[in-house]
Amino acid sequence: MDPLSGLQSMNALEISDLVKSYAGGPRVLDGVTLSLQEGTITALLGLNGSGKTTTLRATLGLTSLERGTIAVLGKRIDPFSPQHKQHIGAVLDEPLYFDWLSGRESIRLHARMRGLPERIAAERTAELLEFLNLADVQHEPIKTYSTGMKKKVSLATAIIHRPPILILDEPFEGIDPLAADDILQTLQLMASQGTGILVTSHIFETVERLCSRVEILHNGKIELSCPTSEIMARATGTGEAGGLAGVFFELVSPGRQHRPPRFLT
């Protein structure tokens, strides 16, 4: 049964009051709260070290929390419990691979782990290999792949079961422009069919094109949460950069000045 079938209208993912600290340091997450609606693509933006990846990993049960709750499809879950994992697909910043497997074997393995019947697993694997331009190297071990090719395999394993929730940490990093455009259109199609997608990216132009909502995380807190269209409307005249970039820079670094090293001027 497809995970998308029979879903009622609700928030796909609800994250409430996440708190996380590392020994000897400040809080990485300081009460992070956000909601991911069905059928929407939300960008989680922030500087390096702002807590984006920690938020995603906490949601996936890959790091512990001091406080906070997470609800998947309207049900509060224990992130370390495997029951809700069938509802989520994820591409992490540092994906883990059985790199002695071929790309085809890795995708098929994940399909079967997700409970797909053999015939459907084979059909979807073939379609994804063709779509992501991996067909010519599908029988070669992943350890021989480029960074971009590995990212494509990771994306294929994340979407092969058509999850109602998709979490993507820098999915366009290391991807060539043609593949990035294909992936972007695929994410838009998945969202149109009800998938809630939470994505981090440093590419503002892609966020403006792809995402209907933006959450800006700074110093462990969500500092701005609103529709992308609202940010674009208020961006006029902000900072030296326009659009989302201007709003982002003003929020995370007010009064920021561009002063290159003197030896370059």
N, C-alpha and C positions, 0 to 999 in steps of 0.2 A: 504494500500500500504506500502511495506517495505521501511523504510528510506534509505536502502542501494541501492535501485534501481534507475537507471537513473543518478548516480553521474558522473560528468566529472572529469578528472584528475586535481587535484588542492590541495592546502594545506587545510587540514581539519580544522585546527585552526591556526590563526595568532594573536599573542599577541605583541603589539608594545608600547614601552616606558611607561610601567606602573609605576606610582609613587604613593606611599602610605605612609603616616606618621600617627602616633598616637600622641595625645596631649602630649606635654612635653617630647617627645622622638625623636630619630633619625629616618630617613626614613627607613621604613621596606622594601619597594621596591624603587629602585633608577634607573628607566629607564629600567626595565626588558623587553626584547624583545626575542621572540622565535617563531618558527614555528613547527607545527605538521603535517607531511605529511600523506596522505591517506595510509593505509596499512602498517604503521610503528608503532613500539612501542618505545617511547622515555622516558627515565628516567630523572626526575628532581631531582637532588641530592643536598644535603646541610646539614649543621649542624642544630641542633635544633635552631630555632629562625632566620634562614637565610632568611625566607620569602616564603618558598615552599607552605605552606598551605594558606597563604594570597594570593599568586598568583592564586591558584586553586579556592579559594572562590571568588576572584574578577572576574574570568572568568565565574563563575556560578551566578554572581549577588548577592552574599551573603555579600559583603562588598563594600563600596564606594571607589572611586579612586580620587586622585587629578588631575591626568592626565593619558592619555593612550587610546589606541583603541584596540578593539577586533573584529576579523572577523571570522565568522563561515561559512564554505563551500563557501568561497569567498565573503561573504557579511558582511559588517561592521554592527555590532549589538549594541543595547543598552543592556548591561548585565542584566538590571532589567526588560526588556521586556520578556514576556513568550513565544513569538513566536518561538525563536530558541531552547527552552528547549527540544522539541521533538527530536532534533538531538543529544542530549547529554545524556549519562548515567554517573552516578557519585557514587563513594563510598567515603564518607568524613571521616576525622580522628575521628569525633564524630558524627556518624549517628544519626538521629532523628527517633524514632519509635512511633507508636501508640501501646504501649507495652501491652495493653489489648487485642489486636488482636492476633490471632494465626499466625504462620509463613505462613501457606497457605493463610489465609485471607489477610495478608499484601502484599504478592506477587501478588495475584489476583487483589487487589485494585490498585496497581501500573500499572498492565497490562491494566486495564480498563481506568485508568487515561491517559495512553499513547494512547488510542484509539483502542486497539486491540479488535476484535470481541470476543464475549463470548467463542465460541468454541476454538479459537486459544489461548485465555488467559488461559483457563482450561488446554489445552494440554501442553503448555509451562510451566505452573506452576507445573504440575505433573512431567515433565521431569527434571526441575531444582531441585525440592525437592528430587527426586531420585538421581540425579547426585551429589548433595551436601550432601548426607547422612542425610537429614532432614525429610525423609518420616515418620520415627517412632515418631517424635515429631511435625508433621505438624499441629496437632489440639490443641497443648498446647500453652498458651499465651507466647508471646515473652519475657515478664518480667521474665519468669522462665529459659530462655536460658542462656548458658554460653557466654562469650565474643566472642569466636570463632564462635559459632552458630549464634549470632547476625550479625557478619561480613558476614557470608554466606548468610543470608537473605538480607542484604544490597546489596551484589553483585548480587544476583538473581534479585532484583528489578531494578538494574542498566542495566542489559543486556537483560532483557526479551523482549524488543522491538527492539533488534538488532540495536542499535544506530550507526551512522557513526563516532561518537566521544565518547570515553570512558575516563573518568578522575578518577583515582584511587589514593587515599591518603593512603599509607601503607596498601595495600589490603591483605598482607600475615601475618600481625600482628595478633597473636592469633589463627592462622590456623594451624591444625596439618599437618605433612609432606605429608601424602597421599592426603589430600584435596588440599594442596598447589600445588602439582604436577598436579593434575587434573585441577586446576584453571589456572596454567601456560600454559598447553596445550590448554585450551579453549581460552585464550587470543591470543596465537599464531595462532589458527584457525581463530579467528575473524579478526586478522590483515591480514591473507592471503586472506580474502574475502573483504578487503578494509577498515576495521575500523582503524581509527587513535587512538592510545592509549597513553595517558600521565599518567605516574605512578611515584609516589614517593616511595622510599624504602631505608632502611638502610642496606639491605642485598646485599652486593656487588656481591656475587656469583650468586644470582638470577638475578640481573641486567645484568651481563655478559652473562648469558644464554638467557635471555628474550629479552633484548632491543637492537635495532640496532643503536640507537643514545643516546648520553648522554649530558645533560645540567647541568652544575655545578653552583649553585647559592650560592654566598657568599657575605655577607655584602650588601644585596639588589641588587646585580648586577650579571648578567650572566658572569662568569669568564672564562668558557670553554664551547665550543659548537662544537661537532664533532662526527663522527661515532664511535661506540664502538670499532670497529676493529682497528681504528687509535689509540685510547687510549691504547688498548692492545699491539699494536706494539711498542709504545713509552714507555711502562711501564717497559720494561726490565731494571733492575738495578736501579730503582727509589726507594729511601727510604728503610726501613726495610721490608715493605710489598710489595708483588708483585701485578701485575695486576692493576685493576681499583682502588683498595684500596690504592696502593702506589701513584698513580697519584693524587687521591683525597686528601690524607694526605699532600702531598707536596704542593698542591695548597692552601688549607685552613689553613695549619699550617706549613709553611716552617721552617725547622730546628727543628721540633718537636722531643723531646727526651722522651724515656720511662723511667720515674723515679718513681717507686712505693713508697708509704710512707715508711719511714725508719723502722717503727715498723713491717712491713711485710717482711722485708729482713733479 
